[in-house]
Amino acid sequence: MRRLSLLLPVALLLAACGSREARPPEAHDLSGTVSETWAEKPRLALVGIGLPDAFKNESRYEQTAVRQSDGTWTFGMDLPPVPDVLGVYQVVAFVDRDGDARFDPDEVGQAARNRQWLIFSPADMESKRVTISASSRLREYFPEWDGEVLPALRLKRGWNLYDHAAALTGDNPRPVKKEGEPGYDLSR
């Protein structure tokens, strides 16, 4: 019995150190495709601002990218835990040239994104019209965000998805589904 009690902590330690099995893209909070052919596996980053001006650039959230036979990739990415301020973000696919797991300004040229904004709301609310004045850091990544206008939006507490290319309706914006949000496709 004593021998078993000595081995149990070792077994638990080994189990904790084992690699976790990667989930399929559709098992993540967001999933979609990264169009065009990519020579290297793209990494995903959540980039944006907490309003009024808190820059965020993070790619360490759990993610999966699977190469398809045509050279495109399907991906899945989990969203971070709930922040406490209103924020506007996008997921960006990029090649992590320097291996630092961060989306750097010199990696912008080959990045892929879309016109769907992920908006975090700390409460159910009607947001005011927002003009995104890009901070100098954000301007390094997306100069076209400077002056981007989001109309007044009806938001639910948590993550919301606003498709900038579609008309405002009762379904745009909409809360991100708890079981995953498919169709968050990215392109260059």
Secondary structure in CASP SS format (residue, H / E / C, confidence):
PFRMAT SS
TARGET T0000
AUTHOR 0000-0000-0000
METHOD secondary structure of the structure
MODEL  1
M C 1.00
R H 1.00
R H 1.00
L H 1.00
S H 1.00
L H 1.00
L H 1.00
L H 1.00
P H 1.00
V H 1.00
A H 1.00
L H 1.00
L H 1.00
L H 1.00
A H 1.00
A H 1.00
C H 1.00
G C 1.00
S C 1.00
R C 1.00
E C 1.00
A C 1.00
R C 1.00
P C 1.00
P H 1.00
E H 1.00
A H 1.00
H C 1.00
D C 1.00
L E 1.00
S E 1.00
G E 1.00
T E 1.00
V E 1.00
S C 1.00
E C 1.00
T C 1.00
W C 1.00
A C 1.00
E C 1.00
K C 1.00
P C 1.00
R E 1.00
L E 1.00
A E 1.00
L E 1.00
V E 1.00
G E 1.00
I E 1.00
G E 1.00
L C 1.00
P C 1.00
D C 1.00
A E 1.00
F E 1.00
K E 1.00
N E 1.00
E E 1.00
S C 1.00
R C 1.00
Y C 1.00
E C 1.00
Q E 1.00
T E 1.00
A E 1.00
V E 1.00
R E 1.00
Q C 1.00
S C 1.00
D C 1.00
G C 1.00
T C 1.00
W E 1.00
T E 1.00
F E 1.00
G E 1.00
M E 1.00
D C 1.00
L C 1.00
P C 1.00
P C 1.00
V C 1.00
P C 1.00
D C 1.00
V C 1.00
L C 1.00
G E 1.00
V E 1.00
Y E 1.00
Q E 1.00
V E 1.00
V E 1.00
A E 1.00
F E 1.00
V C 1.00
D C 1.00
R C 1.00
D C 1.00
G C 1.00
D C 1.00
A C 1.00
R C 1.00
F C 1.00
D C 1.00
P H 1.00
D H 1.00
E H 1.00
V H 1.00
G H 1.00
Q H 1.00
A C 1.00
A E 1.00
R E 1.00
N C 1.00
R C 1.00
Q E 1.00
W E 1.00
L E 1.00
I E 1.00
F E 1.00
S E 1.00
P C 1.00
A C 1.00
D C 1.00
M E 1.00
E E 1.00
S C 1.00
K C 1.00
R C 1.00
V E 1.00
T E 1.00
I E 1.00
S C 1.00
A C 1.00
S C 1.00
S H 1.00
R H 1.00
L H 1.00
R H 1.00
E H 1.00
Y H 1.00
F C 1.00
P H 1.00
E H 1.00
W H 1.00
D C 1.00
G C 1.00
E E 1.00
V E 1.00
L E 1.00
P C 1.00
A C 1.00
L C 1.00
R E 1.00
L E 1.00
K C 1.00
R C 1.00
G E 1.00
W E 1.00
N E 1.00
L E 1.00
Y E 1.00
D E 1.00
H C 1.00
A C 1.00
A C 1.00
A C 1.00
L C 1.00
T E 1.00
G C 1.00
D C 1.00
N E 1.00
P C 1.00
R E 1.00
P E 1.00
V C 1.00
K C 1.00
K C 1.00
E C 1.00
G C 1.00
E E 1.00
P C 1.00
G C 1.00
Y C 1.00
D C 1.00
L E 1.00
S E 1.00
R C 1.00
END
